[in-house]
Amino acid sequence: MFEETRHHLFISTQKIKSLRSRDEMSLEERTLVVRNIDGDRLTADLLEELFANFGPVVKVVLRKSFAFIEFTVKVSVGYAW
């Protein structure tokens, strides 16, 4: 399904800066940042399907070279990382 490429996938738990409320701070703990992806070949639906193996996914935000994967619980980030 995927062609072998020379790109490496980097996953980090980089925090999203927020100064509004505690609810948004919990969003930081539940969000995974995936870097060095080919946004032209991947879709948000595919990323959601892949990361759903680690826990329920709330939302996927896909950009050209990175994505944010938001889970319902923060322990899912640890499983995916």
C-alpha positions as CSV (number, residue, x, y, z in Angstrom):
1,M,0.0,0.0,0.0
2,F,2.8,2.4,0.8
3,E,5.9,2.9,-1.3
4,E,9.2,2.8,0.5
5,T,10.6,6.4,0.8
6,R,13.6,8.0,2.3
7,H,11.5,10.0,4.7
8,H,11.5,9.2,8.3
9,L,8.4,9.8,10.4
10,F,9.0,11.7,13.6
11,I,6.5,11.7,16.4
12,S,6.8,14.1,19.4
13,T,4.7,15.2,22.3
14,Q,5.5,18.9,21.7
15,K,3.1,21.0,23.7
16,I,0.7,23.4,22.0
17,K,1.0,26.8,23.6
18,S,-2.3,28.0,25.2
19,L,-3.0,30.6,27.8
20,R,-6.8,30.4,28.0
21,S,-8.1,27.7,30.3
22,R,-7.4,24.4,32.0
23,D,-9.6,22.7,29.4
24,E,-7.1,23.7,26.7
25,M,-4.2,22.6,28.8
26,S,-5.7,19.1,28.8
27,L,-5.9,19.4,25.0
28,E,-2.1,19.7,25.1
29,E,-1.8,16.4,27.0
30,R,-4.1,14.7,24.6
31,T,-2.5,15.9,21.3
32,L,0.3,14.2,19.5
33,V,2.4,16.0,16.9
34,V,3.5,13.9,13.9
35,R,6.2,15.4,11.8
36,N,8.0,14.8,8.5
37,I,5.0,13.4,6.7
38,D,4.0,13.7,3.1
39,G,0.8,15.7,3.4
40,D,0.2,15.4,-0.4
41,R,0.0,11.6,-0.2
42,L,-1.7,11.1,3.2
43,T,-5.2,12.0,4.2
44,A,-6.6,12.9,7.6
45,D,-8.9,9.8,7.4
46,L,-5.9,7.5,6.9
47,L,-4.0,9.0,9.9
48,E,-7.1,8.7,12.0
49,E,-7.5,5.1,11.1
50,L,-3.8,4.4,11.9
51,F,-3.7,6.2,15.2
52,A,-7.1,4.8,16.3
53,N,-5.1,1.7,17.2
54,F,-3.8,3.6,20.2
55,G,-7.1,5.0,21.4
56,P,-10.2,6.9,20.3
57,V,-9.3,9.9,18.0
58,V,-11.2,13.1,18.4
59,K,-9.7,15.1,15.5
60,V,-6.8,15.0,13.0
61,V,-5.4,18.3,11.6
62,L,-3.2,17.6,8.6
63,R,-0.8,20.1,7.1
64,K,1.8,19.7,4.4
65,S,4.6,18.2,6.6
66,F,3.0,17.6,10.0
67,A,-0.2,16.6,11.7
68,F,-1.9,17.0,15.1
69,I,-3.7,13.9,16.3
70,E,-6.1,14.7,19.2
71,F,-7.1,11.7,21.4
72,T,-10.0,11.5,23.9
73,V,-7.6,10.5,26.7
74,K,-3.9,11.5,27.3
75,V,-2.8,7.9,27.9
76,S,-3.4,7.2,24.2
77,V,-0.6,9.7,23.4
78,G,1.8,7.6,25.4
79,Y,0.7,4.4,23.5
80,A,1.2,6.1,20.1
81,W,4.5,7.7,21.0
